[in-house]
């Protein structure tokens, strides 16, 4: 079952309200996405911690509804 890009963006924004989120469907199949997430909540966090915050926002949908997510995170100025 595919996961719409809008649902991914909504889940990330719910967990990181100040985030700028850009989602790209990499394969056109609703299973393989790239996400760029910029948030002040990442300040002081390692890249691994930042990515975990985003994956946590997806509430276990990785590997099920969402097969692959190429992730880039950045601290908002």
SVG drawing of the C-alpha trace seen along z (x, -y; Angstrom):
<svg xmlns="http://www.w3.org/2000/svg" viewBox="-2 -32 28 35">
<polyline fill="none" stroke="black" stroke-width="0.4" points="0.0,0.0 1.5,-3.3 1.7,-6.4 0.8,-9.8 3.5,-12.5 1.0,-14.8 0.6,-12.3 4.4,-12.1 4.6,-15.9 1.7,-16.2 3.2,-13.6 6.5,-15.4 4.9,-18.9 2.8,-17.5 6.0,-16.4 8.1,-19.4 5.7,-22.3 8.3,-24.9 9.7,-22.5 10.1,-23.4 9.4,-20.1 9.9,-19.2 8.9,-15.7 9.8,-14.2 8.4,-10.9 11.6,-9.3 10.0,-6.4 6.4,-7.5 5.1,-4.5 4.3,-6.1 6.8,-3.9 10.1,-5.6 10.5,-9.3 13.2,-11.9 12.6,-14.4 14.3,-17.6 13.4,-18.7 14.7,-22.0 13.8,-22.7 15.1,-24.6 14.3,-21.5 17.5,-20.0 19.7,-22.5 22.4,-20.8 21.4,-17.3 23.7,-15.0 22.6,-14.0 21.6,-10.6 19.4,-12.2 17.8,-14.5 16.9,-11.6 15.5,-9.6 13.2,-12.6 11.9,-12.4 11.5,-8.6 9.7,-8.9 7.3,-11.4 6.3,-8.7 5.1,-6.5 6.4,-3.1 5.1,-3.5 8.7,-3.0 9.0,0.5 5.2,0.9 3.3,-1.9 6.5,-3.7 9.2,-1.5 12.1,-4.0 12.8,-7.5 16.0,-9.3 16.4,-11.9 18.3,-15.2 18.0,-17.3 19.2,-20.8 19.0,-23.2 16.8,-26.2 18.6,-29.5"/>
</svg>
